[in-house]
Amino acid sequence: MISIDTLTVRFGGIRALDGLDAQLTAPICGLIGPNGAGKTTLVNVLSGFVRPYSGAVALNGVALSGLSPRRRVGLGLRRTFQQELVVDELTAVENVQAIADHVSATRQSGRREVTVALDFVGLGERRDVLGRQLNLYERRMVEIAKTLIGRPKVILMDEPGAGLNESETDRLRRLLAEIPQAFDTQLVLIDHDAELIASVCIDTLVLDFGKRLALGPTRAVLDDPAVRRAYLGRE
Amino acid sequence: MTEISGKTEAFVAAAPVTEITLATRAIAVVAVVGLISGIIAATCGGYWLSNFTQAYCMVLTLLGCALLYGQLGLVSLCQWALVGVGGWVSLRVYHSFHPPFVFTVLAGGLGASVIGMIWGLPALRMRGLYLALVTLMLASAFQTLVVVTSFPVGGPGFLGQVGASGNARVMMARPAFAASDTAYFVFVALITLLGIFLVEAHRRTKPGRAWALIRKDEHMAIAAGVRVVFYKAWAFAVAGFLAGVAGALMAGLFGQLDASAFAPTDSIIVFIGTLLGGYDSWLGSLLGGILTRFVPALLIDFNVNTYLGFMFFGLALLMALRDPLGIGGRLTLLAVRLWVKYEGRRRG
């Protein structure tokens, strides 16, 4: 569970987040909003890359404020970035093993987790292929596999579906829906694709100008007239 | 769209996946180093053998420089100064304690490793041109210092100097098992082989993977739980260690070291050699190291002004910038292709 308590982030004169209050409790939560609404800023605050001006965030009751990004990883926080960051010179399995090196309890459990994660995302047979030889979908899958290592408690995914075609997004959707149960974790999904959010996320938080526009069951939130106006651009 | 992605998949699957085992690679390292060293040991003596021994010290230094540049993208222009640091420490340790030669070499390596780590501290904040300039200035500072203090020659006190006459100079003795020039060269070749294995072992295990993440994106590495500061420092420590070992081996070769041999320009040449040979393969460091020593030695042998060497390296740098793989990378690629072809034919 992620608790956000009157969180404000300022970049110069701009309030990227403005007194945000929210409790994300559902196993899969969506995080949507127009460009510049503060979605990525929120992920950066949660993962420790941006220091808030005021307010606090907590992970399953543990206050995160003041902890280094690495400590947060130790507490079970995982994240992906908007662009995929697969290392070209490493194989798929090495890309995931590079995470296990630092977050798995033992070397053995690490190797086991890497195999499980790669099989889960469907890359079991492509594990020894170099990063540069993987296609975009496979690279996205490697990014997801990386977050599944070391018993994650919360995974923040920043646009995992960017650049994927329809059938690939379909496969991604089914995969994401299985993650919370398969890995006993909570998933927070940021995406522009309202369809993807609607089909996967149980609850959704909508941000607009750094403020909370709506939070609740996804369908109800997406049907909220205020949300439609701000985000979808229609009445 | 689906069709396109299907095509990519088929294309990728058809691309040859090189199945070269670690054992094969290790054998290739031993074979290549063994062959080149064997030819040198069998055919060279005197001037050329001494130069090739120095060339192998250069190879060790390049291995470290290539590690920093290839694994982390860090340009360090103080690696030859670290050879000097290693040489200084090993001479100091030798004249104080007269330990077995291997310990003297290790002391030089460890000394330069610590200094290398300290000199690498700016890399935590800067990279590219700025880091290159800072490390180059450190190399200059070292030269200034060592010109004033000189290398220890067995005299009293911390600096170990013996006064102007120089009659009381004590030479550092080579180990009994490698007293002759040829035996010493073989010994240095063996250490170089170990150096290659040290770097390859790093590249292919946990540190190598951590460096790859840092190189790709530092924030991603942090979010993956990598201790970025530690792994950067470790890279400098390994590079410094290799340079320090090279310095101790140089001290063993000559019995003493001369301050004039550690100009900052030599550190620049180490970096050029790294690019020329190729920073992503051990073969690159091996060939780059030999070449950077061989060319000046050839010029001296032909009685040509050695400054001509700088022009050669300048031109070589232009070539190297055009091809990031370098000579070693190209040859490795060729060898891998031939090997895959051969294996494919053998298996039918």
Interface residues (C-beta under 8 A of the other chain):
Chain A: S47 F49 P69 R70 V73 G74 R78 R79 F81 L85 V87 E89 L90 E94 Q97 A98 I99 D101 H102 V103 D128 V129 Q133 L134 N135 L136 Y137 K146 G150 N165 E166 S167 E168
Chain B: M1 T2 I4 S5 T8 E9 V12 A15 V17 K206 R209 A210 A212 L213 R215 K216 D217 H219 M220 I222 A223 A224 G225 V226 R227
